[in-house]
Amino acid sequence: MTALSGIRVIEIGTLIAAPFAARIMAEFGAEVIKIETLGQGDPLRKWRKLHEGTSLWWYLQSRNKKSLALNLKSPEGIAIVKQLAKSADVLIENLRPGALEKLGIGWDVLHALNPKLTLVRISGYGQSGPYRDRPGFGAIGEAMGGIRYTTGTPGIPPARVGVSLGDSLASMHAVIGALMSLLRVKTGQGEGQVVDVSLAESVFNVMESLVPEYDMLGHVRERSGGSLPGIAPSNTYPTADGAYVVIAGNSDPIFKRLMAAIGRSDLGEDPAFAHNDGRAIQCDLLDEAISQWSSRHPIDFVLDTLEKAEVPAGRIYSVADIVADPHYLARGMILDADLPGGASVKMPGIVPKMSDTPGNVNWQGPSLGQHTRAVLGELGLSEETIQRLKDGGVVQ
């Protein structure tokens, strides 16, 4: 048994936000039927680095999913979606607001077909409000949600994180919402509902004390490079061999141990630095003291010293560091996967780790329409009917 055994999820989404949410559910046992357009399928199939014409990201993002290639512009295609919805627990989509309604499968229709169905809707700005009809990608959500403004080095334009953070945060909020709705249904507390997830709001939700600090104090959090404003010491520091180490010495007892480890017990015992509010006022002084010490030693010495002092510290990993790290390997976070044609490739493992119902990888992202016949057969369609739909451009 897996955590989501017996849960059926329909995915009508492309690229990142809805597909990542559905992938998480598929990894923990949900049956995920991904509906793709005929001919080309999800554009993610051609994004970033390709292997024999197919994106390596696709194989990761769509693992454990079934691909149903369907023409949603045809009445028969919509009829198939409706039939699937009758037995589904969750439908996840990231189309523009109103798109499902134009197809004839809006919330009113779906809820009437299956009152227990949860509809998860992911969009740039949500299903309501003055911006609902604007196109929105994850990058725009990061900008509007506040994280772009605070990311980077002071004095230069804001930077972006090197991954699609806005989409991924929306995906995780979508899964949380779906599971809360499922719990309500499965415990008999009520019917299915709409889970409305905004990319911008998902980013905004992780912005900590941004709003109350502005409202009460007029403080606007700015870009701060590698430091964590108002929490000290916590920064990125140079080492003698040209590397960088992240050191988080920001709790009171850890700060004392850090100062002792770098030979600055005078600072560690100074009453002015006993608590974070005092340290934050003079964070530059503390950062300079730590940098002077770290820059005199190679990174391995720095890390070994701080580990013995029980001070949180770590080197900044590249992907090469990650795939070679013994802890990642011991935790099952680097898996070997087989691709079509026999090639083997490393893939990320599954998060979170669950003791009794762990997730697993059954297969990598499928070929376009790989499961069309199987899914339609389970709906009771005969081989003759499936072939007729295929010949008529309804399925692939």
C-alpha positions in Angstrom: 0.0 0.0 0.0 1.0 3.6 -0.7 -0.3 6.7 0.9 -2.6 7.6 -2.0 -3.6 4.1 -3.2 -7.1 4.2 -4.7 -7.0 7.9 -5.5 -7.6 8.8 -9.1 -6.3 12.2 -10.3 -7.0 13.7 -13.7 -4.4 16.2 -14.9 -5.2 18.8 -17.5 -2.0 20.9 -17.3 1.2 21.7 -19.1 4.8 22.6 -18.2 5.3 23.0 -14.5 2.8 23.9 -11.8 -0.1 21.4 -12.3 2.2 18.6 -13.6 4.5 18.9 -10.6 1.6 18.7 -8.2 0.2 15.7 -10.0 3.7 14.1 -10.1 3.9 14.3 -6.3 0.6 12.6 -5.9 1.6 9.9 -8.5 4.8 9.2 -6.6 2.7 8.3 -3.5 0.4 5.9 -5.3 -2.3 8.0 -6.9 -3.4 6.9 -10.4 -2.7 10.0 -12.4 -4.2 10.2 -15.9 -2.5 13.1 -17.7 -4.5 14.5 -20.6 -2.3 15.7 -23.4 -3.0 17.4 -26.7 -2.8 15.3 -29.9 0.4 15.4 -31.9 2.8 17.2 -29.6 1.6 16.7 -26.0 2.9 18.7 -23.1 5.4 21.4 -24.3 7.7 20.2 -21.5 8.6 17.2 -23.7 10.9 19.6 -25.6 12.1 21.9 -22.7 15.8 22.2 -21.6 18.2 19.3 -22.3 16.9 16.5 -24.6 17.8 12.9 -24.9 17.0 11.4 -28.3 14.4 14.2 -28.8 12.7 14.1 -25.5 13.3 16.3 -22.5 15.1 14.7 -19.5 12.9 16.9 -17.4 9.8 15.2 -18.9 10.9 11.8 -17.8 11.2 13.1 -14.2 8.1 15.4 -14.2 5.8 12.7 -15.5 6.9 9.6 -13.8 4.2 7.2 -12.7 1.6 9.0 -14.9 -0.6 7.6 -17.6 -0.7 9.6 -20.9 -4.0 10.0 -22.5 -3.8 11.9 -25.8 -7.1 13.6 -26.3 -8.7 16.3 -28.5 -10.4 18.6 -26.0 -11.9 20.6 -28.9 -14.1 17.7 -29.9 -17.4 16.9 -28.2 -16.4 13.2 -28.0 -13.1 14.3 -26.3 -15.0 16.3 -23.7 -17.4 13.4 -23.2 -14.4 11.2 -22.3 -13.2 13.8 -19.7 -16.7 13.9 -18.2 -16.7 10.1 -17.9 -13.3 10.1 -16.3 -14.4 12.8 -13.9 -17.3 10.6 -12.6 -14.7 8.2 -11.0 -12.0 10.7 -10.2 -11.1 12.1 -6.8 -9.1 15.1 -8.0 -8.8 17.1 -11.2 -5.8 19.4 -11.4 -5.6 22.1 -14.1 -3.5 25.1 -14.8 -5.3 26.6 -17.8 -6.3 30.3 -17.9 -9.3 31.1 -15.7 -12.4 30.4 -17.6 -10.8 27.9 -20.0 -12.5 24.9 -18.5 -15.8 26.7 -18.6 -15.3 27.4 -22.4 -14.7 23.7 -22.9 -18.0 22.9 -21.1 -16.3 21.3 -18.1 -16.4 24.1 -15.5 -16.9 23.5 -11.8 -20.7 23.5 -12.0 -20.6 20.7 -14.6 -18.0 18.6 -12.8 -19.6 19.0 -9.4 -22.9 17.8 -10.8 -21.2 14.8 -12.3 -19.3 13.9 -9.2 -20.0 15.8 -5.9 -17.0 14.2 -4.3 -14.6 15.5 -6.9 -12.0 18.1 -5.8 -11.0 20.6 -8.5 -7.6 22.1 -8.1 -7.1 25.3 -10.2 -3.6 26.8 -10.5 -3.3 30.2 -12.3 -1.2 33.3 -12.2 -3.4 35.4 -10.0 -6.3 33.1 -8.9 -9.8 32.6 -10.2 -11.1 36.0 -8.9 -9.9 39.6 -8.6 -9.0 42.3 -11.2 -5.9 40.4 -12.5 -7.6 37.0 -12.9 -7.5 37.1 -16.8 -3.9 38.2 -17.1 -1.4 35.5 -18.3 0.9 34.5 -15.5 4.0 32.3 -15.4 6.0 31.4 -12.4 8.5 34.1 -13.0 5.8 36.7 -12.9 4.4 35.2 -9.7 7.9 35.5 -8.1 8.0 39.1 -9.1 4.6 40.0 -7.8 4.9 37.8 -4.8 7.8 39.8 -3.4 10.7 37.3 -3.6 12.3 38.8 -6.7 12.6 42.2 -5.0 14.5 40.7 -2.1 16.8 38.4 -4.1 20.3 39.4 -5.1 23.0 41.9 -4.3 22.2 45.5 -3.2 22.7 48.1 -5.9 22.1 45.8 -8.9 18.9 44.6 -10.5 17.0 41.8 -8.7 18.1 38.3 -9.4 16.1 35.1 -9.9 16.5 31.8 -8.3 17.9 29.4 -11.0 14.8 27.2 -10.9 11.1 27.8 -11.5 10.4 28.5 -7.8 7.0 30.2 -8.3 5.6 27.2 -10.1 7.0 24.7 -7.6 5.6 26.6 -4.6 2.2 26.7 -6.3 2.5 23.0 -6.9 3.1 22.3 -3.3 0.2 24.5 -2.2 -2.0 22.7 -4.7 -1.1 19.3 -3.2 -1.7 20.6 0.3 -5.1 21.9 -0.7 -6.0 18.7 -2.6 -5.1 16.6 0.4 -7.1 18.8 2.8 -10.1 18.6 0.5 -9.7 14.8 0.1 -9.6 14.4 3.9 -12.8 16.3 4.2 -14.5 14.1 1.6 -13.1 10.8 2.8 -14.0 11.4 6.5 -17.6 12.3 5.4 -17.3 15.9 6.5 -18.5 17.3 3.1 -18.4 17.3 -0.6 -15.6 18.1 -3.0 -14.6 21.7 -3.5 -12.5 24.1 -5.6 -8.9 24.6 -4.5 -7.9 28.0 -5.9 -4.1 28.4 -6.1 -2.4 31.5 -7.3 1.3 31.6 -8.4 1.7 35.0 -6.9 0.0 34.2 -3.6 2.0 30.9 -3.3 5.2 33.0 -3.4 3.8 35.7 -1.1 2.9 33.0 1.4 6.5 32.2 2.1 7.6 35.9 2.6 7.8 35.6 6.3 7.3 38.9 8.2 7.4 41.2 5.2 4.0 42.7 5.6 3.8 43.4 9.4 7.3 44.9 9.3 6.2 47.3 6.6 2.9 48.1 8.2 4.1 48.7 11.7 7.6 50.0 11.0 7.6 51.2 7.4 10.4 48.8 6.8 10.9 47.5 3.2 13.0 44.4 3.1 15.7 44.9 0.4 18.2 42.7 -1.3 21.0 41.6 1.0 23.2 39.2 -1.0 24.0 36.1 1.0 22.9 37.3 4.4 19.6 36.9 6.2 18.5 40.4 7.2 17.8 40.9 10.9 19.1 37.5 11.8 22.8 37.3 12.7 25.2 35.9 12.1 23.9 34.1 9.0 25.8 34.6 5.8 28.1 33.2 3.1 31.8 33.4 3.9 35.0 32.9 1.8 37.6 30.3 2.5 41.3 30.2 1.8 40.9 27.8 -1.2 38.5 30.0 -3.1 35.3 28.2 -1.9 32.4 29.6 0.1 30.8 28.3 3.2 27.3 29.1 4.6 27.4 29.5 8.4 24.2 29.9 10.5 25.2 30.9 14.0 22.1 32.8 14.8 20.7 31.1 17.9 22.1 32.3 21.2 24.0 29.2 22.3 25.2 28.4 18.7 26.5 32.0 18.5 28.7 31.4 21.6 30.0 28.1 20.2 30.8 29.7 16.9 32.7 32.6 18.4 34.7 30.2 20.6 35.5 28.0 17.5 36.9 31.0 15.6 38.9 32.3 18.6 36.6 35.3 19.3 35.1 34.3 22.7 35.3 38.0 23.6 32.4 38.6 21.2 30.6 35.4 22.3 30.6 36.6 25.9 29.8 40.2 25.2 26.4 41.0 26.7 25.6 43.2 23.7 25.5 40.1 21.5 23.7 37.8 23.9 20.5 37.9 21.8 19.7 38.2 18.2 18.4 41.8 18.4 21.7 43.0 19.6 23.7 40.9 17.1 21.5 42.2 14.2 22.5 45.8 15.0 26.2 45.0 14.5 25.9 42.2 12.0 28.7 43.8 9.8 31.1 43.5 12.7 30.3 39.9 13.3 30.4 39.0 9.6 33.9 40.6 9.3 35.1 38.6 12.3 33.9 35.3 10.8 35.2 36.2 7.4 38.7 37.0 8.7 38.8 33.5 10.3 37.2 31.5 7.4 39.4 33.2 4.8 42.6 31.9 6.5 41.5 28.3 6.2 40.5 25.8 3.5 36.9 24.8 3.4 37.4 21.3 4.7 39.1 22.7 7.8 36.3 25.2 8.3 33.6 22.6 8.0 35.4 20.1 10.3 35.9 22.8 13.0 32.3 24.0 12.9 31.0 20.4 12.9 33.0 19.7 16.1 31.6 22.9 17.6 28.0 21.9 16.6 27.6 25.0 14.5 25.4 24.6 11.3 27.6 25.1 8.3 27.8 23.7 4.8 29.5 24.1 1.5 27.5 25.4 -1.5 26.7 22.4 -3.6 26.7 22.1 -7.3 24.8 19.3 -8.9 28.1 17.4 -9.2 28.5 17.6 -5.4 24.9 16.4 -4.9 25.1 13.3 -7.0 28.4 12.3 -5.3 27.4 13.0 -1.8 27.2 9.9 0.5 24.3 11.4 2.5 22.1 11.9 -0.6 23.0 8.4 -1.7 22.2 6.9 1.8 18.8 8.6 1.8 17.8 7.3 -1.6 17.8 10.7 -3.1 19.7 9.7 -6.2 18.0 7.0 -8.2 19.0 5.2 -11.4 16.3 5.2 -14.1 16.0 3.4 -17.4 15.0 5.4 -20.4 13.6 4.2 -23.7 16.3 2.7 -25.8 18.2 1.3 -22.8 20.0 4.4 -21.6 20.4 4.8 -17.8 20.2 8.2 -16.1 20.2 9.4 -12.5 17.0 11.0 -11.2 16.1 12.7 -7.9 14.5 10.5 -5.3 11.2 11.1 -3.6 10.3 13.6 -0.8 9.1 13.2 1.9 10.2 9.9 3.4 7.3 8.0 4.9 7.9 5.0 7.2 4.8 2.9 6.4 3.6 4.2 3.0 6.7 5.4 1.1 6.5 6.7 -2.4 8.1 4.9 -5.3 8.9 5.2 -9.0 7.2 2.7 -11.2 8.0 4.2 -14.6 9.4 7.3 -16.1 7.4 9.9 -18.1 5.4 8.0 -20.8 5.4 8.4 -24.5 2.5 10.5 -25.9 -0.7 8.6 -25.7 1.0 5.5 -24.3 -2.0 4.7 -22.0 -4.8 5.9 -24.2 -6.1 2.5 -25.1 -5.8 1.2 -21.6 -7.6 4.1 -20.0 -10.4 4.1 -22.6 -10.7 0.4 -22.2 -11.2 0.8 -18.5 -14.0 3.2 -19.2 -15.7 0.4 -21.1 -15.0 1.5 -24.7 -14.6 -1.3 -27.2 -11.5 -1.7 -29.4 -13.7 -0.8 -32.4 -14.9 2.4 -30.7 -11.3 3.4 -29.7 -10.1 2.8 -33.2 -13.0 4.9 -34.5 -12.0 7.7 -32.1 -8.4 7.4 -33.2 -9.3 7.6 -36.9 -11.5 10.6 -36.2 -8.7 12.6 -34.5 -10.3 12.4 -31.1 -7.6 10.3 -29.4 -4.0 9.3 -30.1 
